[in-house]
């Protein structure tokens, strides 16, 4: 596979902004930014961005091969899994090409998807375009390549600002082969959960990949199914006691019935900061337990550098669905080195 680096001095780090997937819009100042998925028909637009971005940076030794791209080579690359283009008022200003492991046309199975030819044209730098394109690419791969397990970029060792940018986007170093540094980020997983029983079963399957020290940040509106999910985790971990909402006690500890980790179940709704969460007087060492923190987004992340975020969203049932069904979508977002290569259950 070809390698990739980033535009202007290898540093696409820009201001943050909201993002989405195939039809994302936003603003960069007074201009409108659109990010869309593309195929081989966009080879010309991608080529224009690549040439502008990669020509506008310091020379490297060995030199980048990005400037050797032409219409034919990019048409071939984009015909496999496509890419994305960011446009400002209809003009292409940033692009990325998806390059999955495996043979062309094959859907990756727990494999990596490389982000190739990631670049932002000089005139659009400093406006948050790069960060928004990364976020859009993450969401697109999560939705449209469901077997993909991680995203990978290759950055040049001589360009520390580039490496810093990718780390800011949740990528961690997973390899180094001079002159390249490999950085990876797990792909979020989405699960359609039609019933409460299916929610428990999903959590039981997820429990098989958990280990002592893991922290799950569990979010969802009232009645979304957070406690049902935690009950499934408890069953999968094999812990003692029925798992119920910890609302009135803030935290409960469920010891293991075997040699596995305990389950610590915390309700952070009434806590006012991560210090209060860290000061909870628990009867077990969190390093020896799996900790689930409801309402913990923005708080529980202080307990670990590799949180597992579980978001439960209500979904409208299909018109012909069983009236007793109460469907949900569960989004699982892995962060940090712990989860790179840790395989979650398939959908």
HELIX and SHEET records of a PDB file:
HELIX    1   1 UNK A    8  UNK A   10  5                                   3    
HELIX    2   2 UNK A   40  UNK A   42  5                                   3    
HELIX    3   3 UNK A   43  UNK A   55  1                                  13    
HELIX    4   4 UNK A   66  UNK A   68  5                                   3    
HELIX    5   5 UNK A   71  UNK A   80  1                                  10    
HELIX    6   6 UNK A  122  UNK A  124  5                                   3    
HELIX    7   7 UNK A  129  UNK A  144  1                                  16    
HELIX    8   8 UNK A  160  UNK A  168  1                                   9    
HELIX    9   9 UNK A  196  UNK A  207  1                                  12    
HELIX   10  10 UNK A  226  UNK A  237  1                                  12    
HELIX   11  11 UNK A  274  UNK A  278  1                                   5    
HELIX   12  12 UNK A  286  UNK A  288  5                                   3    
HELIX   13  13 UNK A  300  UNK A  303  5                                   4    
HELIX   14  14 UNK A  337  UNK A  339  5                                   3    
SHEET    1   A 8 UNK A  24  UNK A  28  0                                        
SHEET    2   A 8 UNK A  31  UNK A  38 -1                                        
SHEET    3   A 8 UNK A  83  UNK A  88 -1                                        
SHEET    4   A 8 UNK A  91  UNK A 100 -1                                        
SHEET    5   A 8 UNK A 112  UNK A 120 -1                                        
SHEET    6   A 8 UNK A 150  UNK A 156  1                                        
SHEET    7   A 8 UNK A 180  UNK A 186 -1                                        
SHEET    8   A 8 UNK A 172  UNK A 177 -1                                        
SHEET    1   B 7 UNK A 189  UNK A 193  0                                        
SHEET    2   B 7 UNK A 328  UNK A 334 -1                                        
SHEET    3   B 7 UNK A 308  UNK A 314 -1                                        
SHEET    4   B 7 UNK A 215  UNK A 219  1                                        
SHEET    5   B 7 UNK A 289  UNK A 294  1                                        
SHEET    6   B 7 UNK A 262  UNK A 267  1                                        
SHEET    7   B 7 UNK A 251  UNK A 254 -1                                        
END                                                                             
